[in-house]
Amino acid sequence: MSARKVHNAELDPAAALEREVIEIFVRMAALLGLPRSVGELYGALYIAPRPMHMDELRARLGLSKGAVSQGLRLLRNFGAVRTVYLPGERRDHYAAETELRKLVGGFLREQVQPHLRSGAERLEVIERMIQDIPDADRAHCAERVRRLGNWRRRAETLLPLAMKLIRL
């Protein structure tokens, strides 16, 4: 439940608890540069005692169908939620993944790895651009770009190690 839809949380201890848990994940989503709705969805699923379907999430959080659909897709790509089959139900239901290693691994795989790959390509373009910089500034710019390349290579080296560590 979000600040957009607080249905008597002050009178309902379960709703108050849900609101506080969701707020934790909303803040984490903001730190990671993800939409608020992603934090709301994950928080609601995390604290929910049973899997929920898309319409339940929409009604509970006051989000649009598009926001719920996109948020669930992103969370599935990260490995943060899984689709759950419930006998006799036609709709997909979702449950939160609660193992930190799976959450971190999914984020590293879906967000960090692609960023590092595109960073390598961008650095090649930037290195060629240095030739056009005036002589007075070229050495400074070349040094900064060299450092960026070092940072990227270190991150590329550390990423597989981080992935192995979280699998322990």
TORMILUM-476017 format. One line per field, with one value per residue: residue in three letters; residue number from 1; x negated, y, z negated of N, C-alpha, C, O, CB in turn. Coordinates in pm, 1 decimal, m for minus. Each point is the difference from the previous one (the first is absolute). Glycine has a CB too. Example, Ala and Ser with C-alpha at 12.3 -4.5 7.8 and 13.67 -1.06 7.14 Angstrom:
resn <- (ALA  SER)
resi <- (1  2)
n_x <- (m1319.0  m154.2)
n_y <- (m569.0  222.3)
n_z <- (m780.0  196.6)
ca_x <- (89.0  m82.0)
ca_y <- (119.0  119.0)
ca_z <- (0.0  m6.0)
c_x <- (m90.0  77.0)
c_y <- (120.0  109.0)
c_z <- (0.0  m73.0)
o_x <- (m103.6  m50.9)
o_y <- (m1.9  110.8)
o_z <- (m66.5  m16.9)
cb_x <- (292.8  m67.5)
cb_y <- (m115.4  m173.6)
cb_z <- (m58.1  231.4)
END
This chain:
resn <- (MET  SER  ALA  ARG  LYS  VAL  HIS  ASN  ALA  GLU  LEU  ASP  PRO  ALA  ALA  ALA  LEU  GLU  ARG  GLU  VAL  ILE  GLU  ILE  PHE  VAL  ARG  MET  ALA  ALA  LEU  LEU  GLY  LEU  PRO  ARG  SER  VAL  GLY  GLU  LEU  TYR  GLY  ALA  LEU  TYR  ILE  ALA  PRO  ARG  PRO  MET  HIS  MET  ASP  GLU  LEU  ARG  ALA  ARG  LEU  GLY  LEU  SER  LYS  GLY  ALA  VAL  SER  GLN  GLY  LEU  ARG  LEU  LEU  ARG  ASN  PHE  GLY  ALA  VAL  ARG  THR  VAL  TYR  LEU  PRO  GLY  GLU  ARG  ARG  ASP  HIS  TYR  ALA  ALA  GLU  THR  GLU  LEU  ARG  LYS  LEU  VAL  GLY  GLY  PHE  LEU  ARG  GLU  GLN  VAL  GLN  PRO  HIS  LEU  ARG  SER  GLY  ALA  GLU  ARG  LEU  GLU  VAL  ILE  GLU  ARG  MET  ILE  GLN  ASP  ILE  PRO  ASP  ALA  ASP  ARG  ALA  HIS  CYS  ALA  GLU  ARG  VAL  ARG  ARG  LEU  GLY  ASN  TRP  ARG  ARG  ARG  ALA  GLU  THR  LEU  LEU  PRO  LEU  ALA  MET  LYS  LEU  ILE  ARG  LEU)
resi <- (1  2  3  4  5  6  7  8  9  10  11  12  13  14  15  16  17  18  19  20  21  22  23  24  25  26  27  28  29  30  31  32  33  34  35  36  37  38  39  40  41  42  43  44  45  46  47  48  49  50  51  52  53  54  55  56  57  58  59  60  61  62  63  64  65  66  67  68  69  70  71  72  73  74  75  76  77  78  79  80  81  82  83  84  85  86  87  88  89  90  91  92  93  94  95  96  97  98  99  100  101  102  103  104  105  106  107  108  109  110  111  112  113  114  115  116  117  118  119  120  121  122  123  124  125  126  127  128  129  130  131  132  133  134  135  136  137  138  139  140  141  142  143  144  145  146  147  148  149  150  151  152  153  154  155  156  157  158  159  160  161  162  163  164  165  166  167  168)
n_x <- (m84.8  m149.8  13.9  237.9  139.6  m23.7  262.9  m41.7  m367.1  156.0  154.6  m249.3  m239.4  24.4  m25.0  m256.5  m158.4  50.8  m125.4  m275.8  m46.3  45.2  m225.1  m221.8  62.0  13.7  m305.0  m85.6  119.6  m179.6  m268.9  62.6  65.2  306.8  223.7  23.0  84.3  m264.7  76.3  298.4  m80.9  m190.8  201.5  227.3  m187.0  m123.8  275.2  146.6  50.1  m34.3  m198.8  117.3  140.4  m144.9  248.9  m171.7  m181.9  237.0  112.9  m266.8  m82.7  282.9  m155.4  155.9  85.4  m279.9  m93.6  58.2  m157.5  m265.1  m13.0  11.6  m232.6  m196.3  53.9  m65.0  m283.4  m79.6  75.8  252.2  214.2  m24.3  248.7  124.9  117.7  243.7  69.0  186.4  m195.8  97.7  m214.4  m298.2  49.8  m249.6  m128.8  m177.1  m216.0  5.0  m293.5  m117.6  m73.1  257.0  m53.8  m290.5  57.6  205.5  m193.1  m234.7  181.3  123.9  m240.3  m283.2  8.2  111.5  m210.3  m245.0  107.9  21.1  m297.5  m131.7  146.0  m82.6  m314.7  5.4  117.6  m219.6  m245.0  105.6  25.1  m325.5  m24.9  171.8  m194.1  m107.4  m273.3  154.2  143.8  m214.2  m93.8  290.0  128.9  m218.2  54.6  309.5  m32.8  m201.0  223.4  215.4  m185.8  m32.4  310.1  32.3  m220.5  125.7  282.1  m118.1  m130.5  267.9  198.6  m126.3  m31.7  306.2  78.1  m167.0  133.1  291.2  m83.5  m77.5)
n_y <- (m117.4  220.0  189.9  m114.4  m143.1  124.9  m250.6  186.1  19.9  98.6  m289.5  m205.4  m73.5  m73.6  306.1  50.5  m237.5  108.1  279.4  m123.5  m184.5  237.0  171.9  m229.4  20.7  324.4  m1.9  m223.4  167.0  249.7  m169.0  m84.7  320.9  m154.6  204.7  83.3  m260.6  m158.5  58.0  m91.6  m284.1  m67.0  84.1  m187.8  m252.9  45.7  m40.3  m242.0  m193.6  m44.2  44.9  297.7  m104.2  246.0  46.3  m3.9  227.2  188.1  3.8  55.5  265.7  166.8  m183.4  113.0  m297.0  143.2  m48.1  m310.7  m44.7  126.9  m146.9  m287.4  59.5  80.9  m252.2  m206.9  135.8  m48.8  m329.0  219.7  m239.7  m313.4  45.9  m118.1  m222.4  135.2  m331.8  179.7  228.4  29.0  168.3  m86.9  m60.2  201.3  m187.7  267.9  m192.6  m10.3  m50.3  311.8  m197.0  90.4  310.4  m3.9  m171.7  203.0  244.6  m135.5  m68.4  285.3  216.0  m95.1  m129.9  247.2  190.7  m167.7  7.4  308.2  44.3  m131.4  200.8  251.9  m62.5  m8.0  292.3  109.1  m92.1  173.3  262.9  1.7  98.9  264.0  83.8  291.9  m174.1  94.5  m292.4  m232.2  m49.3  26.4  m207.3  m225.3  m10.0  m44.3  m246.0  m156.2  3.9  m126.1  m247.3  m55.2  m13.5  m221.5  m194.8  2.1  m81.3  m250.5  m112.6  16.8  m158.1  m276.4  85.8  60.6  m284.7  m155.2  159.3  m87.7  m327.9  16.8)
n_z <- (0.0  198.9  m221.5  209.8  m255.4  m341.5  36.6  m310.2  21.6  m267.5  m5.3  84.9  m260.2  311.5  83.9  m185.1  137.1  288.2  m64.0  m91.6  252.7  202.6  m141.9  53.4  306.7  27.3  m88.5  208.1  239.9  m78.9  6.9  302.7  122.7  m107.0  97.2  m306.3  158.4  m101.6  m300.6  39.8  99.7  m232.0  m228.6  98.3  9.6  m290.5  m141.7  191.1  m268.1  335.8  242.0  11.3  269.9  98.5  m184.8  m270.3  114.2  78.9  m285.6  m155.5  152.5  70.0  277.0  247.7  29.4  34.9  m294.3  14.1  266.9  m91.1  m277.3  117.6  208.9  m229.8  m174.2  237.5  47.4  m304.0  27.8  m138.3  83.5  28.0  194.2  m290.2  225.6  m199.2  84.5  209.4  164.1  316.9  m180.7  66.3  m322.8  7.7  m228.6  m49.6  152.5  m345.6  179.8  m98.8  236.3  167.3  m45.6  101.4  258.5  112.5  m31.4  160.1  245.0  48.5  m39.1  66.2  280.6  148.0  m146.1  112.0  298.0  8.2  m134.6  256.8  188.8  m162.9  12.1  321.2  1.1  m196.0  178.4  245.9  m190.5  m58.0  307.7  m97.9  m275.2  123.5  19.8  m259.1  m32.0  126.4  m293.8  m123.6  192.6  m42.2  m312.8  35.0  196.3  m197.8  m222.9  188.9  48.7  m307.7  m44.7  219.2  m115.3  m291.5  109.2  156.8  m270.5  m167.0  202.2  m65.6  m307.7  m23.6  119.2  m224.8  m236.6  74.6  14.6  m333.9)
ca_x <- (84.8  m82.0  55.4  114.8  119.9  m12.0  135.3  9.0  m117.8  m11.6  89.6  m29.2  m143.5  m58.9  m17.8  m109.3  m122.4  m20.9  m42.9  m138.8  m86.8  m3.5  m83.2  m140.2  m35.3  8.3  m127.3  m104.9  18.3  m50.2  m146.5  m45.4  45.5  117.2  124.4  65.0  95.6  m72.7  m15.3  132.1  39.1  m82.2  34.0  131.0  m16.0  m90.9  69.6  127.3  m2.2  27.7  m22.0  104.6  8.2  m19.7  112.5  m10.9  m107.1  51.3  98.2  m63.1  m99.3  51.0  m86.7  61.4  m26.9  m130.3  m106.2  m10.1  m52.2  m142.2  m72.5  m12.5  m94.2  m133.9  m30.6  m24.2  m131.4  m100.4  11.5  51.6  130.7  22.5  138.6  42.5  122.4  96.6  99.9  132.8  m10.0  m46.8  m91.5  m132.6  m20.5  m140.5  m54.4  m132.3  m118.4  m50.2  m142.2  m78.4  m94.3  72.7  34.5  m122.0  m46.2  85.8  m28.3  m131.5  12.3  90.5  m28.0  m141.7  m71.1  22.4  m59.2  m144.0  m21.1  20.2  m105.4  m120.9  20.4  0.9  m137.4  m72.3  39.9  m58.5  m144.5  m22.1  34.0  m109.6  m86.7  52.8  m9.1  m118.5  m121.4  m12.7  86.5  1.0  m64.4  91.2  115.5  m46.0  m20.7  132.3  60.9  m76.3  52.4  132.2  m23.5  m47.3  115.8  87.9  m66.3  5.8  138.2  19.4  m72.2  65.8  136.8  9.6  m31.8  118.8  102.5  m36.6  16.3  140.8  50.6  m45.8)
ca_y <- (117.4  119.6  120.9  34.8  m71.9  m46.1  m26.0  m8.2  m66.9  33.0  m88.3  m136.7  m25.2  m67.5  100.6  87.9  m77.1  m5.9  132.7  22.3  m89.2  53.6  121.4  m44.4  m39.1  120.1  70.9  m77.1  19.9  133.7  m7.1  m72.6  71.0  m68.4  71.3  m21.5  m109.7  m126.1  m20.3  m28.3  m135.8  m98.6  5.9  m63.0  m144.4  m48.3  m12.2  m70.5  m138.6  m91.8  62.9  92.4  20.5  137.8  85.9  23.5  97.7  129.5  53.0  21.3  107.3  116.2  21.6  m29.0  m132.9  8.0  5.7  m132.9  m90.4  30.6  m27.5  m144.6  m48.1  35.5  m81.7  m137.5  m0.3  4.0  m119.9  44.4  m62.8  m118.1  m31.9  m115.2  m64.0  m35.9  m89.1  56.3  142.5  24.2  114.2  m16.8  56.3  33.8  m5.2  61.7  m80.1  57.4  m26.7  117.1  m32.7  0.6  138.7  71.3  m60.0  48.1  141.3  8.5  m55.2  77.7  143.2  36.4  m57.8  74.5  133.6  m14.1  m27.0  122.3  92.5  m30.7  58.2  145.5  43.4  m2.2  122.7  113.4  0.2  58.7  142.8  72.3  55.0  130.4  93.8  87.1  m53.2  41.6  m81.4  m139.7  m90.8  m12.3  m79.6  m136.3  m63.0  m28.7  m108.4  m119.3  m41.4  m59.1  m133.9  m83.5  m27.1  m94.5  m130.9  m53.3  m42.3  m123.1  m105.9  m25.8  m47.7  m145.9  m36.9  33.4  m98.6  m124.5  18.6  m1.9  m137.2  m84.5)
ca_z <- (0.0  11.6  m58.2  82.4  m40.3  m137.2  m44.5  m145.4  m53.8  m141.3  m72.9  38.6  m20.1  116.2  104.9  m43.2  21.1  144.1  44.7  m41.7  77.4  135.8  0.6  1.7  136.6  83.5  m19.2  67.3  144.4  31.4  m3.1  118.7  119.1  53.3  m29.2  m129.0  13.2  m11.6  m143.7  m56.6  39.3  m69.5  m141.9  m21.2  16.5  m104.5  m129.3  19.3  m50.3  110.5  131.3  43.3  144.1  44.6  m38.8  m144.7  m20.0  48.7  m95.2  m130.4  6.2  72.4  115.6  129.4  55.1  65.0  m101.1  m61.0  101.7  21.9  m123.4  m16.6  102.8  m46.8  m117.7  47.5  64.9  m106.9  m83.4  m129.7  m18.7  82.3  29.0  m79.6  47.9  m102.9  59.4  22.7  34.6  136.6  0.6  m60.1  m132.8  m18.4  m135.4  m9.0  m28.8  m125.7  m18.8  38.5  107.6  126.9  31.2  38.4  124.8  108.3  23.4  64.7  134.6  85.2  m0.5  m2.5  115.1  125.1  m12.4  21.7  142.0  78.6  m40.2  78.3  133.2  m12.4  m25.4  127.5  70.7  m73.1  25.1  133.3  m7.0  m65.5  104.9  42.1  m112.5  11.3  m62.0  m140.2  m85.1  45.4  m96.4  m115.1  42.7  26.6  m131.8  m59.0  76.3  m37.3  m131.4  21.8  54.2  m111.9  m87.1  67.9  1.3  m137.4  m24.2  77.7  m70.0  m128.6  16.8  m12.9  m138.2  m80.1  34.0  m67.5  m144.0  m41.6  17.5  m112.5)
c_x <- (m88.5  64.8  123.2  128.1  m21.3  141.0  1.7  m116.6  m15.3  85.6  m33.2  m149.8  m66.4  m25.6  m114.1  m134.8  m34.0  m53.2  m146.2  m97.4  m12.0  m90.2  m149.0  m42.6  13.0  m131.4  m115.4  9.2  m55.4  m153.3  m57.3  45.0  119.2  126.4  57.9  92.3  m67.5  m21.6  132.0  42.7  m79.9  35.2  132.2  m10.2  m86.4  75.6  130.0  m10.2  26.3  m30.4  119.3  1.8  m1.2  112.9  0.1  m105.1  44.7  92.5  m66.0  m91.6  49.4  m87.1  76.7  m37.0  m138.2  m114.9  m19.3  m62.9  m149.6  m83.3  m20.3  m98.0  m143.5  m41.2  m24.1  m137.5  m112.6  m2.4  55.2  140.3  8.7  149.7  34.1  130.0  87.2  108.4  136.9  1.3  m52.0  m104.0  m135.0  0.3  m149.9  m36.2  m139.9  m106.6  m63.0  m147.1  m80.9  m93.4  68.9  36.0  m121.1  m52.1  80.8  m27.5  m134.5  7.7  80.3  m35.3  m148.5  m74.4  25.5  m62.3  m150.5  m30.6  13.9  m105.2  m128.2  9.7  m8.1  m141.7  m83.5  30.3  m66.7  m150.3  m32.8  25.5  m113.4  m91.3  43.7  m5.5  m124.0  m118.1  m8.5  80.4  m6.6  m58.7  91.0  117.9  m39.6  m20.8  133.1  68.3  m72.6  49.2  138.1  m12.8  m46.6  115.1  88.9  m62.0  1.6  140.4  29.7  m68.7  72.7  139.1  10.3  m31.9  119.1  110.9  m30.1  22.4  145.7  62.2  m40.7  112.2)
c_y <- (122.5  114.3  43.2  m65.3  m59.3  m22.9  m33.5  m75.9  27.3  m93.3  m146.9  m26.3  m68.0  99.9  95.4  m69.2  m5.3  133.0  24.1  m87.5  51.5  122.5  m34.6  m31.3  115.1  77.5  m73.4  18.7  136.5  1.4  m66.1  65.8  m66.4  78.1  m38.1  m122.1  m136.4  m33.3  m34.5  m143.6  m104.6  m2.2  m67.9  m151.5  m59.7  m27.9  m79.2  m144.3  m104.3  70.8  87.0  9.3  149.7  93.5  29.3  107.0  139.3  63.2  36.6  122.0  125.4  36.4  m30.2  m141.4  m3.3  0.0  m135.9  m98.1  21.5  m33.1  m148.5  m58.5  28.2  m87.1  m146.5  m9.1  0.4  m130.3  33.7  m52.4  m120.1  m18.9  m129.9  m54.1  m33.8  m84.7  68.2  146.6  14.0  112.6  m38.0  66.4  17.0  m6.1  59.8  m105.7  63.4  m29.0  116.4  m30.2  0.1  141.9  76.4  m53.9  47.2  144.6  15.3  m45.0  91.5  148.3  31.4  m53.9  75.4  139.6  m6.4  m24.5  127.4  105.0  m21.6  62.3  151.9  52.9  m1.0  126.1  121.1  9.1  60.0  150.7  82.8  65.1  140.4  105.9  87.4  m55.4  30.2  m90.7  m149.7  m95.8  m23.2  m91.8  m145.1  m75.8  m37.3  m116.3  m131.7  m54.1  m64.8  m142.8  m96.8  m37.3  m107.0  m139.5  m63.1  m50.6  m129.0  m118.6  m38.5  m59.7  m152.5  m48.2  25.8  m102.0  m133.7  10.6  m9.3  m137.7  m90.2  m36.6)
c_z <- (0.0  m74.4  78.8  m49.4  m138.9  m51.2  m149.5  m63.5  m149.1  m84.9  21.9  m13.2  119.5  112.7  m34.8  21.6  148.7  52.5  m34.7  79.0  143.0  6.5  m0.5  143.5  99.1  m10.6  67.0  151.4  41.3  0.9  125.0  129.8  67.0  m34.7  m136.9  6.0  m12.0  m147.4  m66.8  30.6  m76.9  m149.2  m31.2  11.5  m110.3  m129.6  11.8  m49.1  108.0  131.2  39.1  152.0  30.2  m44.7  m149.8  m28.6  42.6  m103.3  m132.9  0.4  70.4  119.4  128.2  43.6  65.0  m99.8  m65.1  98.1  21.8  m123.3  m23.0  101.3  m44.7  m118.4  38.0  66.3  m101.9  m80.0  m137.5  m27.9  92.8  19.0  m72.4  58.3  m120.5  64.8  10.8  39.3  141.9  5.0  m59.7  m136.9  m19.2  m147.4  4.0  m24.2  m122.9  m25.9  55.4  116.5  135.6  41.4  49.6  132.9  119.0  33.7  71.4  144.9  92.5  10.0  16.2  121.8  130.4  m2.5  24.8  147.3  83.1  m35.7  77.6  138.5  m4.3  m24.0  127.5  81.1  m65.2  25.6  136.7  m2.2  m60.4  102.8  40.5  m110.7  19.0  m80.6  m148.8  m94.2  30.7  m103.5  m121.2  35.1  23.6  m131.0  m64.2  72.2  m29.8  m133.9  12.1  53.3  m108.1  m92.3  63.4  0.7  m138.9  m31.9  75.1  m65.4  m128.4  14.7  m7.3  m142.5  m92.4  26.4  m68.3  m150.2  m43.2  18.3  m115.8  m92.8)
o_x <- (m100.0  109.8  85.3  109.1  m46.8  68.8  m14.8  19.6  m52.9  m33.4  42.3  m78.1  m115.6  m102.9  m75.6  m95.8  m114.7  m92.9  m74.8  m107.3  m109.5  m75.1  m79.4  m107.2  m70.4  m51.8  m88.2  m101.8  m65.3  m60.8  m109.0  m28.3  22.8  0.8  m18.0  5.4  61.8  17.7  5.0  49.2  56.6  12.5  11.0  58.5  23.5  m22.1  58.0  m99.4  m17.4  m4.9  113.1  m103.1  13.5  m26.8  35.4  21.1  m25.8  m15.6  31.0  m6.9  m64.5  m14.6  100.1  m96.2  m74.5  m100.5  m113.1  m88.3  m77.5  m109.3  m108.8  m76.8  m86.4  m112.1  m85.2  m73.5  m103.3  m95.4  m12.7  41.1  m68.2  80.7  m76.6  92.6  m46.4  64.4  46.9  106.7  m91.9  m85.2  m10.5  55.8  m79.9  80.0  m69.9  20.2  m18.2  m54.3  8.5  m16.7  m59.5  m5.5  7.2  m40.9  m56.0  m3.2  m11.3  m57.9  m37.1  32.9  m37.2  m73.1  m95.5  m48.1  m55.6  m96.3  m84.0  m34.6  m70.7  m95.7  m60.0  m36.4  m85.8  m89.9  m52.5  m53.6  m99.0  m64.0  m9.6  m56.9  m82.3  37.1  m104.2  17.7  m43.6  m39.1  54.2  58.0  13.2  32.3  73.4  33.8  12.9  62.0  63.0  16.9  27.9  71.4  43.4  11.3  44.1  69.3  20.5  16.9  66.3  50.3  9.1  44.8  84.0  60.2  31.9  68.6  91.3  48.9  29.8  107.3  48.4  m22.0)
o_y <- (4.4  m11.7  71.9  54.0  m113.2  94.9  m115.2  m83.2  m83.0  m25.8  m84.5  47.2  29.5  m7.0  41.9  62.1  22.1  2.4  53.4  46.4  3.1  16.7  71.0  41.4  2.6  49.4  62.8  15.8  12.4  62.0  34.7  m50.3  18.8  75.8  m112.1  m79.8  m94.5  m114.7  m85.4  m71.1  m95.0  m107.1  m72.8  m72.7  m112.6  m102.6  m38.7  m67.7  m119.5  122.9  m25.5  m16.2  84.1  111.7  110.2  89.6  98.4  116.9  103.7  73.9  104.5  117.6  m71.7  m59.0  m96.8  m67.7  m41.8  m77.3  m95.6  m55.5  m43.0  m90.3  m87.2  m50.8  m65.9  m96.2  m63.8  m26.8  m79.9  m7.9  m7.0  40.1  m96.3  75.8  m62.1  44.7  65.1  55.0  m71.6  3.2  m87.6  108.2  m70.5  32.4  m9.7  m95.2  121.7  43.4  31.9  83.7  42.5  34.0  68.4  77.0  31.2  36.9  77.2  63.2  18.7  64.3  83.1  74.5  34.2  49.0  87.1  54.7  29.2  83.8  96.0  59.9  63.1  105.2  86.4  58.9  87.3  109.3  71.7  74.5  119.8  106.0  79.3  115.1  m48.7  m61.9  m84.9  m18.0  m81.6  m105.6  m112.6  m91.7  m91.6  m118.0  m109.5  m84.9  m105.4  m120.9  m101.6  m90.4  m115.1  m115.3  m93.5  m98.7  m120.7  m107.2  m88.8  m112.2  m117.9  m73.1  m50.4  m95.8  m81.5  m42.8  m66.2  m94.2  m58.6  m27.0  m112.7  m70.1)
o_z <- (m71.6  m54.3  m51.9  18.2  m13.0  m37.5  m40.9  m88.5  m74.0  m115.6  m78.9  82.7  30.5  67.2  87.6  46.0  38.9  80.6  81.9  38.5  56.2  96.1  61.8  44.2  100.9  100.2  58.6  67.4  103.6  87.2  45.4  108.7  119.5  m97.0  m47.6  m93.6  m49.0  m41.1  m88.5  m87.6  m54.2  m59.5  m98.7  m80.3  m43.8  m64.3  m101.4  26.1  m23.7  3.9  m41.5  65.3  m88.9  m44.2  m41.9  m81.8  m69.3  m35.3  m58.7  m98.3  m8.7  33.2  m1.5  m49.1  m15.2  21.3  m24.8  m37.3  0.0  11.1  m38.2  m33.0  8.5  m4.3  m59.6  m22.0  20.8  m72.9  m92.8  m115.7  102.2  m83.8  2.3  28.9  m95.7  95.0  m93.4  27.5  40.0  88.8  m85.9  m18.2  61.6  m87.7  100.8  m75.4  m3.9  m101.6  118.6  88.7  99.1  118.2  102.1  86.9  105.1  117.4  95.2  88.4  115.9  99.7  82.8  65.3  69.8  102.2  66.9  53.8  85.1  83.3  30.6  49.1  86.9  52.7  18.0  60.0  69.1  18.3  14.4  74.2  26.4  m26.4  45.6  22.7  44.0  m104.9  m77.7  m115.3  m74.6  m25.0  m48.0  m75.6  m37.1  m10.0  m54.8  m64.1  m8.6  m16.1  m63.8  m43.4  m4.3  m41.6  m66.8  m24.4  m12.6  m58.0  m53.5  6.4  m34.3  m88.3  m74.6  m48.5  m86.5  m92.9  m49.2  m62.5  m104.0  m53.9  m10.4  m98.7)
cb_x <- (284.5  m196.6  m313.8  m262.6  103.5  m288.3  75.1  226.5  m57.0  m12.0  133.4  275.9  161.9  221.0  320.1  247.9  163.8  276.4  308.8  189.6  176.2  306.9  262.1  130.1  144.5  304.0  174.1  103.4  271.2  268.0  120.5  33.4  m254.3  m118.5  62.8  m18.0  78.4  m131.8  m196.2  12.5  3.9  m198.3  m138.1  54.5  2.0  m165.6  m158.4  151.1  93.4  183.3  m257.2  80.2  115.1  m98.2  96.8  48.4  m144.3  m1.8  147.2  19.5  m107.4  112.2  m304.1  88.8  321.4  208.1  164.8  290.4  302.6  174.6  202.2  311.7  258.3  147.8  223.6  322.2  202.1  125.0  m178.2  m181.1  176.1  m294.5  67.5  m204.5  m72.8  m112.2  m171.8  m26.7  51.5  307.8  206.2  m168.4  292.3  m74.2  207.5  83.2  m20.0  282.2  31.3  29.8  m74.4  96.2  172.8  m15.4  m18.9  176.2  145.7  m52.8  22.0  142.0  236.5  82.3  110.2  259.7  235.1  70.6  169.2  281.6  171.6  65.2  203.4  271.7  104.2  97.0  274.4  231.1  76.0  130.1  250.6  67.1  38.6  111.4  222.3  134.3  m69.4  4.9  94.0  m76.6  m241.1  m98.1  28.0  m143.8  m224.5  m40.1  6.1  m217.4  m158.2  23.5  m99.8  m236.0  m51.1  21.3  m167.2  m199.4  3.2  m34.2  m225.7  m174.7  m39.0  m123.1  m274.1  m129.5  m52.5  m217.3  m232.6  m89.7  m58.7  m198.5)
cb_y <- (m126.5  m65.3  m2.4  m28.0  61.7  30.4  34.5  93.1  100.5  264.6  258.0  m48.5  m46.7  m206.6  m58.4  46.7  m159.5  m172.6  31.7  13.5  m200.1  m103.8  52.1  m135.3  m233.0  m37.3  27.9  m184.6  m160.4  39.5  m44.6  m157.7  58.9  m298.0  122.0  327.4  240.8  155.4  243.6  313.8  179.8  140.3  283.9  277.9  141.2  232.8  256.4  214.7  207.9  m243.3  m169.2  146.6  m300.8  m201.6  m204.7  m327.9  m279.0  m198.0  m242.5  m319.3  m279.3  m35.4  14.1  303.8  60.5  191.5  283.3  124.8  93.2  236.6  251.3  81.4  126.9  286.3  222.0  60.8  183.7  275.2  m22.5  211.5  228.0  m147.4  214.1  16.9  m32.5  167.0  m262.0  m218.6  133.2  m81.4  243.4  m114.2  m37.4  112.8  m196.9  306.2  m190.7  m66.3  m281.2  m2.8  m179.0  m261.4  m75.3  m36.2  m228.9  m198.2  m13.9  m103.0  m247.4  m225.9  m53.2  m72.5  m254.4  m176.7  m20.8  m144.7  m262.5  m132.2  m88.0  m275.3  m258.4  m114.5  m174.6  m311.1  m191.8  m131.7  m274.3  m292.8  m183.0  m265.8  m311.5  m236.9  m115.0  260.2  110.4  254.0  278.3  188.8  193.5  323.8  295.7  195.7  241.3  326.9  268.3  206.8  287.4  319.5  217.8  225.7  330.7  284.9  197.3  266.4  328.1  248.6  200.8  260.3  251.4  76.8  133.9  289.0  181.4  48.0  201.6  268.0  143.8  176.8)
cb_z <- (m49.4  275.2  m29.8  174.4  254.5  m1.0  272.0  113.3  298.0  176.2  97.5  74.5  m273.3  m130.5  m31.4  m216.8  m244.6  m61.6  m110.0  m267.3  m200.3  m54.7  m182.9  m278.9  m155.3  m132.2  m275.0  m255.0  m106.1  m189.8  m293.6  m242.9  m88.2  77.1  293.6  45.8  194.0  263.2  91.1  111.8  281.9  228.7  84.1  170.1  290.3  168.6  32.7  171.7  m193.9  m138.5  110.7  m279.6  117.0  239.8  231.6  36.0  104.6  273.1  168.1  57.2  7.1  m245.7  m135.9  112.3  52.8  163.9  m17.0  m105.4  109.5  149.0  m56.0  m54.1  174.3  83.7  m80.4  55.8  173.6  59.1  216.5  137.1  m167.4  0.7  224.2  m237.9  300.1  m228.2  m0.3  m188.2  m281.3  m2.8  68.1  246.3  m154.6  292.1  m160.7  m12.3  250.0  12.5  m105.6  m323.8  m260.0  m169.8  m274.0  m329.8  m233.0  m187.9  m300.2  m309.1  m214.4  m161.0  m226.7  m314.5  m182.8  m72.6  m231.7  m286.4  m118.9  m71.0  m255.4  m175.9  m25.4  m143.4  m250.7  m59.8  m4.2  m195.4  m160.3  33.1  m48.0  m166.0  36.4  134.9  m200.2  137.3  295.8  193.6  57.6  258.7  123.1  m3.4  141.2  223.1  25.5  m2.3  190.6  143.0  m43.0  88.1  224.7  54.1  m22.2  167.4  201.7  m12.8  20.6  201.2  131.4  m5.5  214.0  290.4  129.6  99.1  270.9  241.5  105.4  114.3  257.9  112.7)
END
